[in-house]
Amino acid sequence: MPDRTDEIARVYAESLLALAEARGGNGISEVGEELEGLAQIVRGDRGFAEFLRSPVVDANAREASLRRTLDGRVSPLVRDFILVLNRKGRLGEFVNVAAAYDALVQERLGRVEVDVYTASGPVGEEVLAAVRAKVKSALGKEPVLRMHVEPSMIGGLKLRIGDQLIDGSVATRLENLRQHVLETGRGDLRADPDRFLSQT
């Protein structure tokens, strides 16, 4: 079942995309860049994120503060859109709306966003090329890779495409091995270790 928050975010994103398209020129991409820039600030600043979503903050006072903060720094379209989210009590979902907008733009361009998670930073271009080729072959869309570092990983890669997680991390493979040992019993391992390993 689709997440209700994601559905609402997509509705708002579709409305904003239509307005950006009506502007013509580079409106769609410029709005996307502004949304992503603001989303990065929200993700990186817990206090600002709380200010946006807190029901304790008066909506009118928050609007006045947002106007002072955003005027001259983002386009009037993006500023007004954020003010609408504030009036509707949806500012806490801003990051989701920004992600939904980006996904809509990528869909329109025949692309798909792929979040690539590694344990310790960039991977080689050879690996990335293989990821791009496999995603393109499976989905028929040009992948746009976004790299992330997840220190809790031991090694390997994790890919997230939309709400689907493809987990090839070492930690997950080890956990699968542990579960297999628990489910099949240690007798299999003692009896035929080669056959056991080929099943995991």
Secondary structure, DSSP 8 states (H G I E B T S, - for coil): ---HHHHHHHHHHHHHHHHHHHH-TTHHHHHHHHHHHHHHHHHH-HHHHHHHH-TTS-HHHHHHHHHHHHTTTS-HHHHHHHHHHHHTT-GGGHHHHHHHHHHHHHHHTTEEEEEEEESSS---HHHHHHHHHHHHHHHSSEEEEEEEE-TT--SEEEEEETTEEEEEEHHHHHHHHHHHHHHH-HHHHHH-HHHHHHH-
